[in-house]
Amino acid sequence: MTKLVNQLYNVFRQNQLFSLILSITLLFFVYKGVHYALIGSYVPLLFIIIILCLLMVGLNKSPNVFKWSVGSWSVLIILWATVRLLLSMANLFVKPVPEGHVDGQLGLASILLSVAFLIAGIYLWQKRKKVLSV
């Protein structure tokens, strides 16, 4: 266990911005997973737990597995943000749905969140190979 803790500490210390962005994206989806679990859907929480396990195994196994895990996570973030942006644009320009829940999911705050996650996903994708090479 100490080897894993030392690797985690070194990765976070040497790549602070990368680690911060990775942590924020993971924590956001853990929050969403717990939120959905509280209303009865355990699939998002199970999904994020699998991603976290892949990252932990990657740190314990080899840098290549960790890079693959981060790359997969960044692609999923990019896809999630892109789909949300496309749905938001379709809701704004095609025919807006008047329900409050849809507006809360596809409104201005959602667009800003999606853009932020799109930028974070692109950053994680670009930096994934350099993380453990320092």
N, C-alpha and C positions, 0 to 999 in steps of 0.2 A: 504493500500500500504506500510506503514512503516514496518508492520510485515514481508512482503515478502522481503523488502530491508534488514532488520536486519538479516533474515535467510540467504539470499545470502551472506551478508558480513561475517557472522560467518562461513559458509561453506567454503568460499574462504580463510579466515584467518587461520582456523584450519587445513585445508588440502591443503596446497599450491601446492604441486607437482600434486596431483590429479586434483585440479582446473585448473592448468596450462595445463595439458594434455587434459582435457576435453574441455577447451577453445580453444586450438589450433586445435583440431579435428573439433569442431563445426565451428570455423572461416574459416577453410580450405574449408569445404563444403558450407558455406555461400558464399565464394568467387566463388567456382565452380558453385553454383546455380545462382548467378548473372551473371557470365560469360555465362552460357548456356541460361539464360533468354535474354541476349543481342543478341544472335544469333537465338532466336525464340523458345526455348524449356523451358517452365515454370515449367515442372514437377520436376526437381531437386530442384529448389528454393522452390516450394510448399512443397516438402518432408522435407527439412531442417527446414522450418518454423513450420511444424507439430511437428518435434522432439523438437524444441526449446519451443514450447507451452507445450508439454508434460512435459518437464523438469521444466518449470515455474509453471505449475499446481501442479506438484509433490512437489515442494518446498512449495507451499502454502497449499496443502492438508495434506500430511503426509509424513514422512520419507520413508514409504514402497512404496508409489507411485513413489517417487524420485528414490529410489533404483531400482525399476522395470524399470523406464525410462532409467537410466544409464546402466542397464544391457542389455536392448534392443539395446541401441545405441552401446554398446561395441560389442555385437554379430554382428550387422550390419557392424561395422568397420572391425571386424575379417573376416567376409565373403567377404567384398569388397576387402580387402588386399589379401586374399587367392586366390580369382578368378583372380586378377591382376597378382599375382605371377605365377599362373598356366598358364595363357595366355602368360606371358613373357617367361616362360620356354619352352612352346610349340613353340613359335615363334623362340627362339634361337636354339632349337635342332631338331625340326621336319622339317619345311621348312620355312625359314624366308620370310616374306612379304617385298618386296623391297620398298614399299611406305614410304615416309618421315613421313607422319602423324602417321602411325602405329609404325614406329620406335620411334617417339617422345612419343607415349603412352606406348610402351612396351620395351623401351631401358633401359640402365643402370640406368639413373636417376629415371625412373619409378620403377625399381626393388628396389632401395634404399628407395624411398618414400613408397612403399608397405611394405617393411620390417619394416620401422619406424612406420607405421600405424598399422601393425600387433602387434608389441610390445606394442604400446599405447593401442590398444584394449584389449590385454591380461591383461595389468596393470589395466585398468578401470574395467574389469570384476572381477579381484581378489580383488580389493579394494572397490567395490560398496557397500558392506554390512557394512564396517567399517566407511563410510564417515559421516553419521549423528549420529553415536553412541558415538562420542567423547564428 
